Amino acid sequence: MQRQQATKKFNTAVTAEMLSCVAAGMVPLYRSVATSRVFAESWTRSIVNADLDLMGELLKLCSPLAAKQGYGTNGIGYFVDFDFPLYQCVYSNGTTIPPGMVQFTFSTAVHRRIARAVFPFYRELAVNRNYAAAIALGIRRSDRKAVNRMVRSLVRTPALRTVTLEESGIAMKFKFRDSRYPYRNLLFRVIE
């Protein structure tokens, strides 16, 4: 019971402005990954080799807003953090293989498919204030069904297996038939 109350209180922090800001920073990255195999391969190399310098250079090329944020890799995925000092919180977005399954592995081909799939969702969050407000409200209310419906209306691939609410955000789990591992695209509040 205490955990549910804490989660509900924690979820109150998410706003449409936060989601729109994160999405605006990430849309250029997803576009670059989806449309340029060369860029996507370089991005994968930065992840697998834990090369933050290369990751920073690539972010500066495609998304100066995201490049000004914190970013990192764990060898199986990446995250870009967006600081919201007014709310004293950080929201993060990225794509990763779930920890514990493999090390220093990340598929360019799978990531490109995920980027193409999530691009309409993040673009809508970035440009449509009403959509962002509805998603934020769904997260704050822990309305899994509403958020699932809104996400799936724009992320239209059969590889999207689940949409869940986690850490005042959204976790999308993808599993492609030709991939050994599932991948998760995460938009969440960083717990400090």
C-alpha positions, 0 to 999 in steps of 0.5 A: 500500500505504501508503495502505491502511494509513493508511486502515485505521488512520484507520478505527479511530477511529469508534465506535458512540457517535460515530455515535449522537451525530451521528445524535441531533443530526441526526434532528430536522433531517431530521424538520423538513426532511421534514415542513415545507415552510416549514422546508425552504425557509428551510433552503435559503435559508440554504444558497444565501445562505450565511446562517449566522445563519439556519442557526443560528436554524433549528438552534436551533428544531429541534435544540438539540444540533446548534445547539451544534456547528459548522455551515456551508454552501458554497452547494451544501450544508451540514454540521454538525460534532460534536466528540469531544475524547476521540478528538481528532476531529470527525465531520460530517454533511450533504447537498451537491451534489458540488463543481464542478457548480454554485454557489449551487443547492440544491433544497428538493424534493430535500432533502426527499426525501433527508431522508425517505429517510435519516431511518429510517437516522439514527433507527436509529443514534441509538436502536439501539446494536447497529445503530450498533455494527455500522455502526461495525464495518463502517466500521472493517473497511472492509467496504463490502458489509456497510455497504451492506446495512445502510444500504439496509435502511433507506434504501429509495429507488431514488434511492439510487445508491451507498453508499461508505465515505469518510473513516471514514464513509459517503457516500450518493449520490442521483440523482432523475429530476427533478433535474439534479444528484446529491446526497450525504448524508455522514457522515464524519470531518473531516480536520484 
